[in-house]
Amino acid sequence: MQALNFPKYSFRFKNSENKISIFDTIRKKFVVLQPEEWVRQHCVQFLVKEKKYPKSLVNVEKELKVNDLKKRYDIVVYNPNGSIRLIVECKAPNVSISQSTFDQIAQYNLVLNASYLMVTNGINHYYCVMDFKEKCFLFLKDLPDYKL
């Protein structure tokens, strides 16, 4: 797999039926290693190890409904009170981050109401904080570390 713009992390892999899988520490199972999954697993490690988000507040690949359509978010980080702190949209490294990527995460946030948004393809990372009063997001240089 391609080198990404994240710190180096160690992962568990297994090969089964000629498919390589990577162990997801959040879902506690092996998942098929695809380019987007490679980015997602690096991002989870980044959030837990660098930004100090508790693993117990991180959720990966769950379904949500947006305008009666079933969608799946990549990563959500909760606050201890159950509200959502952060949504992360992961793309494969060969996928450019475009306006449609931001539109996608903004649509998810209409339902989830997260305070922060992150979009990454493993190479480029974009961080935003929501301004609910003005109904827009403001770009940040970095994602804040976890604090209670």
Backbone hydrogen bonds, N-H to C=O, Kabsch-Sander energy under -0.5 kcal/mol:
donor,donor_aa,acceptor,acceptor_aa,energy
5,N,122,G,-3.4
6,F,4,L,-1.5
14,K,21,S,-1.9
16,S,14,K,-0.5
16,S,19,K,-2.7
19,K,16,S,-1.5
21,S,14,K,-3.2
22,I,31,V,-2.8
23,F,12,R,-2.5
24,D,29,K,-3.0
25,T,23,F,-0.7
28,K,24,D,-1.6
29,K,24,D,-1.2
31,V,22,I,-2.6
33,L,20,I,-3.0
34,Q,32,V,-1.0
38,W,34,Q,-2.2
39,V,35,P,-1.6
40,R,36,E,-2.7
41,Q,37,E,-2.8
42,H,38,W,-1.6
43,C,39,V,-2.5
44,V,40,R,-2.4
45,Q,41,Q,-1.9
46,F,42,H,-2.5
47,L,43,C,-2.5
48,V,44,V,-2.3
49,K,45,Q,-3.3
50,E,45,Q,-0.6
50,E,46,F,-1.5
51,K,46,F,-1.9
53,Y,47,L,-2.7
57,L,54,P,-2.1
58,V,55,K,-1.5
59,N,76,V,-2.9
61,E,74,D,-2.4
62,K,73,Y,-0.7
64,L,71,K,-2.6
66,V,64,L,-0.5
66,V,69,L,-2.7
69,L,66,V,-1.7
71,K,64,L,-3.2
71,K,69,L,-0.5
73,Y,62,K,-2.2
74,D,88,V,-0.7
75,I,88,V,-1.7
76,V,59,N,-2.6
77,V,86,L,-2.7
78,Y,57,L,-2.9
79,N,83,S,-3.4
82,G,79,N,-2.2
85,R,77,V,-2.4
85,R,83,S,-0.5
86,L,77,V,-1.9
87,I,116,Y,-1.7
88,V,75,I,-2.9
89,E,118,M,-2.7
90,C,88,V,-0.6
91,K,120,T,-2.3
95,V,92,A,-2.2
96,S,94,N,-0.6
98,S,96,S,-0.6
101,T,98,S,-0.7
102,F,98,S,-1.5
103,D,99,Q,-2.6
104,Q,100,S,-2.1
105,I,101,T,-2.1
106,A,102,F,-2.3
107,Q,103,D,-2.2
108,Y,104,Q,-2.0
109,N,105,I,-2.0
110,L,106,A,-1.0
110,L,107,Q,-0.7
111,V,107,Q,-0.7
111,V,108,Y,-1.1
112,L,108,Y,-2.2
113,N,109,N,-2.3
115,S,84,I,-0.9
116,Y,85,R,-2.5
117,L,128,C,-2.2
118,M,87,I,-2.2
119,V,126,Y,-2.3
120,T,89,E,-2.4
121,N,124,N,-1.5
126,Y,119,V,-2.7
127,Y,140,L,-0.7
128,C,117,L,-2.5
129,V,138,L,-2.4
130,M,115,S,-3.0
131,D,136,C,-3.2
132,F,130,M,-0.6
135,K,131,D,-1.0
136,C,131,D,-1.8
138,L,129,V,-2.8
140,L,127,Y,-2.8
146,Y,51,K,-3.2
